């Protein structure tokens, strides 16, 4: 019971962080917008299923995964684009 509630809280926090993303200094990309929308809807669905007692149970692996996603989204300020992009290398490759 506590694991299901904890999972629902983490999912709600994920949805809130994504929903409150500030678009001011970022470029609009359709793929990231749809991905954010999908994550918001699925996270809210987990909360609603828990609220109406429709979910089976949350496993520890799901809770750890959702907590990790939440921490990544908090660090990136809700920007999915920073989670999906490849990191820039510090050294540029020289062409031979």
NORRABEL-V938594 format. One record per pair of residues at least 24 apart in sequence whose C-alpha atoms are under 7 Angstrom apart, sorted by the first residue. I is the first residue (numbers start at 1). J is the second residue. Records with the same first field share a line. If there is no record, write none. Layout:
# NORRABEL-V938594
I: J + J
This chain:
# NORRABEL-V938594
3: 58
4: 50 + 57 + 58
7: 58 + 63
8: 46 + 47 + 50
10: 66 + 67 + 70
11: 43 + 44 + 46 + 47 + 66
12: 43 + 44 + 47
14: 43 + 70
15: 40 + 43 + 44
17: 78
18: 78
21: 77 + 78 + 79
32: 80 + 81
36: 80
